[in-house]
Amino acid sequence: MNQGNDSITSFRNIADAISAKYQAQVQLMTAELGTRPSFDDLMTLLKQMEKDLTGSGVKFLEKHKGDGKNTTQPDELRGIIRTTIEGFIKQL
């Protein structure tokens, strides 16, 4: 596996962990309320998750841009962020 694939896998793992954190938060809110959270509450969580993913992507690119071996492209990270958000929405 080359450095670019390793980087993509690393960021995918980060994105999955962020998504899992927000899924757990939805489950906790459901348990506390005794019903699913409102649409507005879910949208607030979704926006926070998107912000966390985007921030992590920016930090990831900044951290890896100087190593010279990294071929990770911002479009690849955007794709991971998009698919992570879509997966989160499907689980709601």
N, C-alpha and C positions, 0 to 999 in steps of 0.2 A: 504494500500500500504506500502510495507516495505522500509527501507532506501535505499537499492540497486535500487529498481524501481524508487524511488524519484530522486536518483542521475542520473540514465539513462535518465529520463524525463528532468531533468535540463540540462544535456549536449545536449540532442536532441534539446532543445529550443535554446541553445547557437549556435549550428551548423546551425539551421534554420535561425537564425538572421544573421549569417555570410554569408550564401548563399543569403539571401535577399539583403544584402548590395552589393554583387557582381552582382546580377541580376539588381539592380538599376543602378549600374555603367555601365553595358552593355547598358541599355536603354538610359542613358545619353549620352554615346558615340555615339549611333545610332542617337539620336536626333541632336547632334552636327555635325556629319559627313553627315547626310542625307542618310546614308546607313549603313548596318551592318559593325561592325568593322572587320578588316582583321583577317585571321586565326591566324597570329602571335600575334596580340593584344589579341585575345581571349585566346590563350594558355598562354600568360603572366598573364592574369587575373586568369586563372585556377590554375596556379602554385602558385600565391600569395594566392589564396583562400585555396589551400591545405596546404600551410605553416601556414596560420592563424588558420585553423582547427586543425592541428597537434600541434601547439603551445598552443592552448586553451585546447586541450586534455591533454597535459603534465601538464599544470598548474592546470587543474581540478583534475588530479590524485594526484599531490603533495598536493593540498589543502585538499583533502579528505582522504589521506592515514593515517593520524594520529588520525582520530576520532574513530577508532576501530569498529564502527558499519557499515562502508561502505564495501560493497561487490562488488563494481564496479571493473570489470576486464578490463585490457587494450584491450583485444580482443573485448569486447562490444563497447568500444569507437572507435576502428578501424572500426568496422562494421558500426557505425553511420557515421563516416567520409566518408567511401566508398560510402554508400548509398546517402549521401548528395552530394558528387561530381557527382555521376551518375545522380542524379536528376537535378543538375545544368546543366550538359551536355545535357540532354534530353530537357531542356527548351531553349537551344540555337537554 
